[in-house]
Amino acid sequence: MIKARAYFQLIKFRLALTVAFSSAIGYLLGVQEFDWSRALLVLVGGLAVTGSANTINQIFERDLDKLMKRTANRPLPMGVLNIAEAWVFTVVLGVLGLGLLAYFFNVQAAALSLLSLILYGFVYTPLKRISPICVAVGAIPGGMPPLIGYVAATNILGLEALVLFGIQFMWQFPHFWAIAWVLDDDYKKAGFKMLPTPGGKDMRTAFQIMTYTLLLVPLSLLPFQFGMSGKTYAVVAVVCGVLFLMQTFYLMRTCTKKAAMRIMFGSFLYLPIVQIALVLDKI
């Protein structure tokens, strides 16, 4: 029972479910008629691949996780699971997820998922201790789930899929930098370089968070511009974008952890609301 719980913790279920949810959203936007059972299959496939990538991340960071209060109780630092068990688990999960996407949907969706897994587990993860560019690299696999879902539905990597990718890609920057601001003390213990400026929690970082959030507003209107949605979605996207942007102004004024935490929680709300609005506008 203890090991079963440890394997579940390796997946980082809430994070993985959020990622998989956006894959299902992408699928629903790509199909002509809604098929909830197949959308669920996309979600399960995305959950497995994301869980595999998250496990790779924890394997490589097991010694660093011991240094941070937030991660010290994870299964690998605690010794509940060993490295061999974790690798077997990540391979099984990855093969199941990729196999599901390839068999029930198409090879292109599976290949894109594999690319996402490699970028997250083997490129983004080691970059976290080398350069703040890691956030831009991590934003690529972070932005791919709705694109993968759309490709699973259509087997076409076209403009619509790239628009969905662009929105989630741009959202990653204020999201990750707000988290990095809140967890900066813990990240420094592990040597993670997540914030974009050498000064860290300063006006320059706050300005960059504001800039990327501002860019997200016109980018979020591209689905309306290209006929992927109607006016209802456009209104929701603008309102959510403006509210999200207002939170960054508070950070620029105060440069406090409290303000960064507001942006962090705001980012958790922004993305699913905008994505659900896209789907509802299609019904």
C-alpha positions as CSV (number, residue, x, y, z in Angstrom):
1,M,0.0,0.0,0.0
2,I,2.9,2.4,0.9
3,K,4.6,1.7,-2.5
4,A,1.3,2.1,-4.4
5,R,0.9,5.5,-2.9
6,A,4.5,6.3,-3.7
7,Y,4.0,5.5,-7.3
8,F,0.9,7.7,-7.4
9,Q,3.0,10.5,-5.9
10,L,5.6,10.1,-8.7
11,I,2.9,11.0,-11.3
12,K,2.2,14.4,-9.6
13,F,-1.4,13.6,-10.3
14,R,-2.9,17.2,-10.0
15,L,-0.3,18.6,-12.3
16,A,-0.6,15.7,-14.7
17,L,-4.4,15.9,-14.7
18,T,-4.2,19.6,-15.6
19,V,-1.9,18.9,-18.5
20,A,-4.1,16.0,-19.7
21,F,-7.2,18.1,-19.4
22,S,-5.8,20.6,-21.9
23,S,-5.1,17.7,-24.3
24,A,-8.7,16.6,-24.0
25,I,-9.8,20.2,-24.7
26,G,-7.6,20.2,-27.8
27,Y,-9.2,17.0,-29.0
28,L,-12.8,18.4,-28.5
29,L,-11.9,21.4,-30.5
30,G,-10.6,19.3,-33.3
31,V,-13.4,16.8,-33.8
32,Q,-16.5,17.5,-35.9
33,E,-18.9,15.9,-33.3
34,F,-18.1,15.5,-29.6
35,D,-17.1,12.0,-28.5
36,W,-16.6,12.2,-24.8
37,S,-15.4,8.6,-24.6
38,R,-12.5,9.3,-27.0
39,A,-11.8,12.6,-25.3
40,L,-11.4,10.5,-22.1
41,L,-8.9,8.3,-23.9
42,V,-6.9,11.3,-24.9
43,L,-7.0,12.4,-21.3
44,V,-5.8,9.0,-20.1
45,G,-3.0,8.9,-22.7
46,G,-1.9,12.4,-21.8
47,L,-2.0,11.5,-18.1
48,A,0.3,8.5,-18.6
49,V,2.8,10.4,-20.7
50,T,2.9,13.4,-18.3
51,G,3.2,11.1,-15.4
52,S,6.2,9.4,-17.1
53,A,7.8,12.8,-17.7
54,N,7.2,13.9,-14.1
55,T,8.8,10.7,-12.9
56,I,11.9,11.3,-15.0
57,N,12.1,14.8,-13.5
58,Q,12.1,13.4,-10.0
59,I,14.7,10.7,-10.8
60,F,17.2,13.3,-12.0
61,E,16.4,15.7,-9.1
62,R,16.2,13.2,-6.3
63,D,19.3,14.5,-4.5
64,L,18.2,18.1,-5.1
65,D,14.7,17.4,-3.8
66,K,16.3,16.5,-0.4
67,L,17.4,20.1,-0.1
68,M,14.0,21.7,-0.5
69,K,11.3,21.6,2.2
70,R,8.5,21.4,-0.5
71,T,10.0,18.2,-2.1
72,A,12.0,16.5,0.7
73,N,9.1,14.0,1.4
74,R,8.8,12.7,-2.2
75,P,9.2,9.0,-2.6
76,L,12.7,9.0,-4.0
77,P,14.4,11.3,-1.5
78,M,12.7,9.4,1.3
79,G,13.9,6.0,-0.1
80,V,10.4,4.6,-0.4
81,L,11.2,3.7,-4.0
82,N,14.6,3.1,-5.5
83,I,15.9,4.3,-8.9
84,A,15.3,1.1,-10.7
85,E,11.7,0.9,-9.6
86,A,11.2,4.5,-10.7
87,W,12.7,3.9,-14.2
88,V,10.6,0.8,-14.7
89,F,7.5,2.8,-13.7
90,T,8.3,5.7,-16.1
91,V,9.0,3.3,-19.0
92,V,5.7,1.4,-18.5
93,L,3.7,4.6,-18.1
94,G,5.3,6.2,-21.2
95,V,4.8,3.1,-23.4
96,L,1.2,2.8,-22.3
97,G,0.5,6.4,-22.9
98,L,2.2,6.6,-26.3
99,G,0.8,3.3,-27.4
100,L,-2.7,4.4,-26.5
101,L,-2.4,7.6,-28.6
102,A,-0.8,5.8,-31.5
103,Y,-3.3,2.9,-31.6
104,F,-6.6,4.7,-30.9
105,F,-5.7,8.0,-32.7
106,N,-2.6,8.5,-34.8
107,V,1.2,8.1,-34.9
108,Q,1.6,11.9,-35.2
109,A,0.0,12.6,-31.9
110,A,2.1,9.9,-30.2
111,A,5.3,11.3,-31.8
112,L,4.5,14.8,-30.6
113,S,3.9,13.4,-27.1
114,L,7.2,11.6,-27.2
115,L,8.9,14.9,-28.2
116,S,7.2,16.6,-25.3
117,L,8.3,13.9,-22.8
118,I,12.0,14.2,-24.1
119,L,12.0,18.0,-23.9
120,Y,10.6,18.0,-20.4
121,G,12.5,15.1,-18.8
122,F,15.9,15.3,-20.6
123,V,16.3,19.0,-21.6
124,Y,14.2,21.2,-19.4
125,T,15.0,19.3,-16.2
126,P,18.9,19.7,-16.3
127,L,18.6,23.2,-17.6
128,K,16.9,24.4,-14.4
129,R,20.4,24.6,-12.7
130,I,22.1,26.1,-15.7
131,S,20.2,29.0,-17.1
132,P,16.8,30.9,-16.8
133,I,16.3,29.9,-20.4
134,C,15.0,26.7,-18.9
135,V,11.5,28.4,-18.6
136,A,11.4,29.1,-22.3
137,V,12.4,25.5,-23.1
138,G,10.0,24.1,-20.5
139,A,7.2,26.2,-22.1
140,I,7.5,24.2,-25.3
141,P,6.3,20.8,-23.8
142,G,4.1,22.8,-21.4
143,G,2.3,24.3,-24.4
144,M,2.0,21.1,-26.5
145,P,-0.9,19.3,-24.8
146,P,-3.8,21.1,-26.6
147,L,-1.8,20.8,-29.9
148,I,-1.4,17.1,-29.3
149,G,-5.1,16.7,-28.6
150,Y,-6.1,18.6,-31.7
151,V,-3.7,16.5,-33.8
152,A,-5.2,13.3,-32.2
153,A,-8.6,14.5,-33.5
154,T,-7.5,15.6,-37.0
155,N,-4.1,14.0,-37.7
156,I,-3.2,17.5,-39.0
157,L,-0.5,19.8,-37.6
158,G,-2.0,23.0,-38.9
159,L,-2.7,26.6,-38.0
160,E,-5.5,25.8,-35.5
161,A,-3.2,23.4,-33.5
162,L,-0.4,26.0,-33.5
163,V,-2.8,28.7,-32.2
164,L,-3.8,26.5,-29.3
165,F,-0.1,25.8,-28.7
166,G,0.7,29.5,-28.8
167,I,-1.8,30.5,-26.2
168,Q,-0.7,27.8,-23.7
169,F,3.0,28.5,-24.5
170,M,2.7,32.2,-23.7
171,W,0.7,31.4,-20.5
172,Q,3.6,29.4,-19.2
173,F,5.9,32.4,-18.6
174,P,3.8,34.4,-16.1
175,H,2.7,31.1,-14.6
176,F,6.2,29.7,-14.0
177,W,7.8,32.9,-13.0
178,A,5.1,33.6,-10.4
179,I,5.7,30.1,-9.0
180,A,9.5,30.7,-9.1
181,W,9.0,34.0,-7.2
182,V,6.9,32.3,-4.5
183,L,9.3,29.4,-4.1
184,D,12.5,31.3,-4.7
185,D,14.1,30.5,-1.3
186,D,13.5,26.8,-1.8
187,Y,14.7,26.9,-5.4
188,K,18.0,28.6,-4.4
189,K,18.8,25.7,-2.1
190,A,18.7,23.4,-5.1
191,G,20.5,25.9,-7.4
192,F,17.5,26.4,-9.7
193,K,17.7,29.4,-11.9
194,M,14.1,30.0,-12.8
195,L,13.6,33.8,-12.6
196,P,14.5,35.7,-15.7
197,T,16.9,38.4,-14.3
198,P,20.0,38.1,-12.1
199,G,18.3,40.3,-9.4
200,G,15.5,37.7,-9.1
201,K,12.5,39.1,-7.3
202,D,12.8,42.7,-8.6
203,M,11.0,45.2,-10.9
204,R,12.7,43.7,-14.0
205,T,11.2,40.3,-13.3
206,A,7.8,41.8,-12.5
207,F,8.0,43.8,-15.8
208,Q,8.7,40.7,-17.8
209,I,5.8,38.9,-16.1
210,M,3.5,41.8,-17.1
211,T,4.8,41.9,-20.6
212,Y,4.1,38.2,-21.3
213,T,0.7,38.5,-19.7
214,L,-0.1,41.5,-21.9
215,L,1.0,39.5,-25.0
216,L,-1.4,36.8,-24.0
217,V,-4.4,39.0,-24.5
218,P,-4.2,39.5,-28.3
219,L,-2.8,36.0,-28.7
220,S,-5.9,34.5,-27.0
221,L,-8.1,36.3,-29.6
222,L,-6.6,34.3,-32.5
223,P,-9.2,31.5,-32.2
224,F,-11.8,34.1,-32.9
225,Q,-9.8,35.8,-35.6
226,F,-9.4,32.4,-37.5
227,G,-13.0,31.3,-37.1
228,M,-12.3,28.7,-34.4
229,S,-14.7,30.3,-32.0
230,G,-17.4,32.9,-31.7
231,K,-17.9,36.2,-29.9
232,T,-18.7,34.6,-26.5
233,Y,-15.2,33.1,-26.3
234,A,-13.6,36.4,-27.4
235,V,-15.4,38.3,-24.6
236,V,-14.4,35.7,-22.0
237,A,-10.8,35.7,-23.2
238,V,-10.5,39.5,-23.0
239,V,-12.1,39.7,-19.6
240,C,-9.9,36.9,-18.2
241,G,-6.9,38.4,-19.9
242,V,-7.4,41.9,-18.4
243,L,-8.1,40.5,-14.9
244,F,-4.9,38.4,-15.2
245,L,-3.0,41.5,-16.4
246,M,-4.2,43.6,-13.5
247,Q,-2.6,41.2,-11.1
248,T,0.8,41.8,-12.7
249,F,0.4,45.6,-12.1
250,Y,0.1,44.9,-8.4
251,L,3.3,42.9,-8.5
252,M,5.1,45.7,-10.3
253,R,4.0,48.2,-7.6
254,T,4.8,46.0,-4.6
255,C,7.3,43.3,-5.7
256,T,6.0,41.1,-2.9
257,K,5.5,37.3,-2.5
258,K,1.8,38.0,-1.8
259,A,1.4,39.7,-5.2
260,A,3.3,36.8,-7.0
261,M,1.0,34.3,-5.2
262,R,-2.0,36.1,-6.6
263,I,-0.6,35.8,-10.1
264,M,0.1,32.1,-9.5
265,F,-3.4,31.3,-8.4
266,G,-4.8,33.6,-11.2
267,S,-2.9,31.6,-13.8
268,F,-4.4,28.4,-12.5
269,L,-7.9,29.9,-13.1
270,Y,-7.2,31.7,-16.3
271,L,-6.2,28.7,-18.6
272,P,-9.1,26.3,-17.8
273,I,-11.7,29.0,-18.0
274,V,-10.5,30.2,-21.4
275,Q,-10.2,26.7,-22.7
276,I,-13.6,25.6,-21.5
277,A,-15.0,28.8,-23.1
278,L,-13.5,27.7,-26.4
279,V,-15.3,24.3,-26.2
280,L,-18.6,25.7,-25.0
281,D,-18.6,28.3,-27.8
282,K,-18.3,25.4,-30.2
283,I,-21.4,23.6,-28.9
